[in-house]
Amino acid sequence: MSLPRLRTVLDTMPSYQPSEGVYASERRPRLLSANESPHQPLSGITEAIARAGATVNRYPDPGCAALTRSLARTHGIDEDRIVVGAGSVALLQTLFQAIADPGAEVVHAWPSFELYPVLAELAGVTCVPVPLTDGTHDLRTMADRITPRTRLVVVCNPNNPTGTVADPDELARFIARIPPTCLVALDEAYFEYVRSPAVTNGLEYGLAHPNIVVLRTFSKAYGLAGLRVGYLVGDARVTRRLRKAGLAYAVSAVAQHAAVEALVLQEQLMRRVDDTVAERTRVREALLRDGWAIPASEANFLWLPLGEDAAAFGQWCTHQGIAVRAFPGEGVRVTVGSREDNDVFLTAAATWRTTRPWAVAPRARTEHGTGEE
Ligand SMILES: *Cc1c(COP(=O)(O)O)cnc(C)c1O
């Protein structure tokens, strides 16, 4: 029997796989798989959500004016440089659609954020993945891979899933090599967790170069993953056109009001981020003491470069009631969560190591794998 004809890419492209058993199971596991904040929303935020909830018979403001104004004030930039979207993934989708002329290519690192190839292929953009070297973006090779077909380069900084950051001098040299007709997206979903003073604040580039856009989100440090709201900062001549490519009314009034309130409560929320950063250090040091090789992370997660043992370790964690993110053949990403959840994870990791000590030896080709074979 013939089936309706859909685009062939839908048969061939990868689909985003949520971690096993997180949303359906009766016994919810400890959620260390999606880099969410472990903290429930502050009461000011739940109150803003309730107030906005009373208006949902009306459409939201499609221009997100109040939130755009708050963001402009927070960053000291013009409002017309900002585009708000239903999570930064919606803005990434808009970006891919905005560059998707026939034959368009995107250069991105790999392993990096799993949705880049999904959104690119869906938009008809060809991916040019460039393997990480020593767990970080190989910016020189990424620049080498740019051709007249390249319309977008994505740099995830800090990188998901490794937590590593781009060297600022290398990033500056890289940006200097990008043709002005090619967009660069700096995905800074974890910017608020960065503590190394040497890390580039992409906004400085986004304000200085018309071909650079910066993506930020309320999902991670601001604890609003469930509401879907993020934003992009770029040149006004670019953002004006990107706004046309986005879906109107995609950001709910609930999300808009909660995000405005999150900016009001920023100081309190950033103290929570400080706690997560302290836990990041504690968990990493415990893992290092146990003999794991864990790259320094500037985000709210750690990367365990397990190579071929990644999937088995992921299953082991599932059996221990912990959801982590396994990248088969590469490694496992674990979110820095509450102190209690982190301790349960540390116990699970230590048990794995003592019962399967051979599993931790670095037998992958390179410490972090390349993702292309
Ligand atoms: C979590 C994440 C996002 C997605 O954020 P949303 O705003 O929730 O859509 C974007 N980029 C990277 C690298 C992420 O890890």
Ligand as a Chemical Component Dictionary entry (heavy atoms), coordinates in Angstrom:
data_LIG
# 
_chem_comp.id                   LIG 
_chem_comp.type                 NON-POLYMER 
_chem_comp.pdbx_formal_charge   0 
_chem_comp.three_letter_code    LIG 
# 
loop_
_chem_comp_atom.comp_id 
_chem_comp_atom.atom_id 
_chem_comp_atom.alt_atom_id 
_chem_comp_atom.type_symbol 
_chem_comp_atom.charge 
_chem_comp_atom.model_Cartn_x 
_chem_comp_atom.model_Cartn_y 
_chem_comp_atom.model_Cartn_z 
_chem_comp_atom.pdbx_ordinal 
LIG C1 C1 C 0 19.813 23.235 26.136 1  
LIG C2 C2 C 0 20.450 23.823 24.919 2  
LIG C3 C3 C 0 19.751 24.674 24.076 3  
LIG C4 C4 C 0 18.268 24.713 24.081 4  
LIG O1 O1 O 0 17.703 25.567 24.855 5  
LIG P1 P1 P 0 16.163 25.919 24.792 6  
LIG O2 O2 O 0 16.219 27.374 24.989 7  
LIG O3 O3 O 0 15.561 25.154 25.906 8  
LIG O4 O4 O 0 15.592 25.566 23.487 9  
LIG C5 C5 C 0 20.399 25.265 23.019 10 
LIG N1 N1 N 0 21.680 25.012 22.785 11 
LIG C6 C6 C 0 22.371 24.157 23.547 12 
LIG C7 C7 C 0 23.789 23.911 23.248 13 
LIG C8 C8 C 0 21.771 23.540 24.626 14 
LIG O5 O5 O 0 22.455 22.653 25.344 15 
# 
loop_
_chem_comp_bond.comp_id 
_chem_comp_bond.atom_id_1 
_chem_comp_bond.atom_id_2 
_chem_comp_bond.value_order 
_chem_comp_bond.pdbx_ordinal 
LIG C1 C2 SING 1  
LIG C2 C3 SING 2  
LIG C2 C8 DOUB 3  
LIG C3 C4 SING 4  
LIG C3 C5 DOUB 5  
LIG C4 O1 SING 6  
LIG O1 P1 SING 7  
LIG P1 O2 DOUB 8  
LIG P1 O3 SING 9  
LIG P1 O4 SING 10 
LIG C5 N1 SING 11 
LIG N1 C6 DOUB 12 
LIG C6 C7 SING 13 
LIG C6 C8 SING 14 
LIG C8 O5 SING 15 
# 
